[in-house]
C-alpha cells in the first residue's frame, strides 16, 4: 500500500512501483521516469525553497530505511 499521494499512481498494489523489474532490480522506465522519481530535479522544483538539500536527503534516507524494515 502506497502512503504517498505523490507516488500512488506508480503503486502496483503492494507498495512496489509498477515499473520495477524484479529480475534486474532496475526501473523499466528510467529514462522517462516521472519528476517525483528524479530526486534532484524534484527537490529543485518543489522543495528547495522549503528545506536545505542536506535536510531533504536526510529525510529521504530515513524514509528508505523505514521502508526496508
NUTI-574396 format. One record per residue: residue in one letter; x, y, z of N, C-alpha, C, O, CB in turn. Coordinates in steps of 0.2 Angstrom, whole numbers, padded with zeros to 4 digits, always signed. Glycine has a CB too. Layout:
<rs>
aXYZXYZXYZXYZXYZ/...
</rs>
This chain:
<rs>
x+0004-0006+0000+0000+0000+0000+0004+0006+0000+0009+0007+0004-0005+0000+0006/x+0003+0011-0005+0007+0017-0005+0005+0022+0000-0001+0023+0000+0007+0019-0012/x+0009+0025+0003+0007+0030+0008+0008+0037+0006+0006+0042+0010+0011+0029+0015/x+0010+0038+0000+0011+0045-0003+0006+0046-0009+0006+0043-0013+0018+0046-0005/x+0003+0052-0008-0002+0054-0014+0002+0056-0020+0000+0055-0026-0006+0060-0012/x+0009+0058-0019+0013+0059-0025+0015+0053-0029+0017+0054-0035+0019+0064-0023/x+0015+0048-0026+0018+0042-0029+0013+0036-0030+0014+0031-0033+0024+0039-0026/x+0007+0037-0028+0001+0032-0028+0000+0029-0035-0001+0023-0036-0005+0035-0025/x+0001+0034-0040+0000+0031-0047+0005+0026-0049+0004+0023-0054-0001+0037-0051/x+0010+0026-0046+0016+0021-0048+0015+0014-0044+0018+0009-0046+0022+0024-0046/x+0011+0014-0039+0010+0008-0035+0006+0002-0039+0001+0003-0041+0006+0010-0028/x+0009-0003-0039+0006-0009-0042+0001-0013-0038-0002-0018-0040+0012-0014-0045/x+0000-0010-0032-0005-0013-0027-0002-0016-0021-0005-0017-0016-0009-0018-0031/x+0005-0017-0021+0008-0019-0015+0013-0015-0012+0018-0017-0008+0011-0026-0017/x+0013-0009-0014+0018-0004-0012+0025-0004-0016+0029+0000-0014+0020-0006-0005/x+0025-0008-0021+0031-0008-0025+0029-0004-0032+0023-0005-0034+0033-0015-0027/x+0034-0001-0035+0032+0003-0041+0031-0002-0047+0034-0007-0047+0038+0007-0043/x+0026+0000-0050+0024-0005-0056+0029-0005-0062+0028-0009-0066+0017-0002-0059/x+0034-0001-0061+0039-0001-0066+0045-0004-0064+0050-0004-0068+0040+0007-0068/x+0045-0007-0058+0051-0010-0055+0052-0017-0058+0047-0021-0058+0051-0010-0047/x+0058-0019-0061+0059-0025-0064+0062-0029-0058+0068-0028-0057+0063-0025-0070/x+0059-0034-0056+0062-0038-0050+0067-0043-0053+0071-0045-0049+0056-0043-0047/x+0068-0044-0059+0073-0049-0062+0080-0045-0061+0085-0047-0059+0072-0051-0069/x+0079-0039-0064+0086-0035-0064+0087-0030-0058+0092-0027-0058+0086-0031-0071/x+0081-0029-0054+0081-0024-0049+0082-0017-0052+0085-0012-0049+0087-0025-0044/x+0080-0015-0058+0080-0009-0061+0074-0006-0063+0069-0010-0063+0085-0009-0067/x+0073+0000-0064+0067+0003-0067+0067+0002-0074+0071+0004-0078+0067+0011-0065/x+0061+0000-0076+0059-0001-0083+0058+0005-0087+0059+0005-0093+0053-0006-0084/x+0057+0011-0084+0056+0017-0087+0061+0023-0085+0059+0029-0085+0048+0020-0086/x+0067+0021-0083+0071+0025-0080+0072+0032-0084+0072+0037-0081+0078+0022-0079/x+0073+0031-0091+0075+0037-0095+0069+0041-0096+0069+0047-0097+0077+0035-0102/x+0063+0039-0094+0056+0043-0095+0053+0043-0088+0047+0045-0088+0052+0040-0100/x+0056+0042-0082+0053+0042-0076+0050+0048-0074+0052+0054-0076+0058+0039-0071/x+0044+0048-0070+0041+0055-0068+0046+0059-0064+0050+0057-0061+0035+0053-0065/x+0044+0065-0063+0048+0070-0059+0049+0068-0052+0054+0068-0049+0044+0077-0059/x+0044+0065-0049+0044+0063-0042+0050+0057-0041+0052+0056-0035+0037+0060-0040/x+0052+0054-0046+0057+0049-0046+0064+0052-0047+0069+0048-0046+0055+0043-0051/x+0064+0058-0050+0071+0061-0051+0072+0066-0045+0070+0072-0045+0070+0065-0058/x+0076+0063-0041+0077+0066-0034+0079+0073-0034+0076+0078-0031+0082+0062-0030/x+0085+0075-0038+0087+0082-0038+0083+0086-0042+0082+0092-0039+0094+0082-0042/x+0080+0084-0047+0075+0089-0051+0069+0090-0047+0066+0095-0047+0073+0086-0057/x+0066+0085-0043+0061+0086-0039+0062+0091-0033+0058+0095-0032+0058+0079-0036/x+0068+0090-0030+0070+0094-0025+0070+0102-0027+0067+0106-0024+0077+0092-0022/x+0073+0103-0033+0074+0110-0036+0067+0112-0038+0066+0118-0037+0078+0109-0042/x+0062+0108-0040+0056+0111-0042+0051+0112-0037+0047+0116-0037+0053+0106-0047/x+0052+0108-0031+0047+0108-0026+0049+0109-0019+0045+0112-0015+0043+0101-0026/x+0055+0108-0017+0057+0108-0010+0063+0113-0009+0064+0115-0003+0059+0102-0008/x+0066+0116-0014+0072+0120-0012+0071+0126-0008+0075+0128-0005+0076+0121-0019/x+0065+0129-0009+0063+0135-0005+0061+0133+0002+0060+0138+0006+0058+0139-0009/x+0060+0127+0003+0057+0125+0010+0062+0122+0014+0062+0124+0020+0051+0120+0009/x+0066+0118+0012+0072+0115+0016+0078+0114+0012+0078+0115+0006+0069+0108+0018/x+0084+0113+0016+0090+0113+0013+0091+0106+0009+0087+0101+0011+0096+0113+0018/x+0095+0105+0005+0097+0099+0001+0099+0094+0006+0096+0088+0006+0103+0100-0004/x+0103+0095+0011+0105+0090+0016+0099+0088+0020+0099+0082+0022+0110+0093+0021/x+0095+0092+0022+0089+0090+0026+0084+0086+0021+0082+0081+0024+0085+0096+0028/x+0084+0087+0015+0080+0083+0010+0083+0076+0010+0079+0071+0010+0079+0087+0003/x+0089+0076+0009+0092+0069+0008+0092+0065+0015+0090+0059+0014+0100+0070+0007/x+0092+0069+0020+0092+0065+0027+0085+0062+0028+0084+0057+0030+0093+0070+0033/x+0080+0066+0026+0073+0064+0026+0072+0058+0022+0069+0053+0024+0068+0069+0024/x+0074+0058+0016+0074+0053+0011+0077+0046+0013+0075+0041+0012+0076+0055+0004/x+0083+0047+0016+0087+0041+0019+0082+0038+0025+0082+0032+0025+0094+0043+0022/x+0080+0042+0029+0076+0040+0034+0070+0036+0032+0068+0030+0034+0073+0045+0039/x+0066+0038+0027+0061+0035+0024+0063+0028+0020+0059+0023+0021+0057+0040+0018/x+0068+0028+0017+0071+0022+0014+0072+0017+0019+0070+0011+0018+0077+0023+0010/x+0075+0019+0025+0077+0014+0030+0070+0012+0033+0070+0006+0035+0081+0018+0035/x+0066+0016+0034+0059+0014+0037+0056+0009+0032+0053+0004+0034+0054+0020+0038/x+0056+0010+0026+0053+0005+0021+0056-0001+0020+0053-0006+0018+0052+0009+0014/x+0062-0002+0022+0066-0008+0021+0065-0013+0027+0067-0018+0027+0074-0007+0021/x+0061-0010+0032+0060-0014+0038+0054-0019+0037+0053-0023+0042+0058-0010+0044/
</rs>
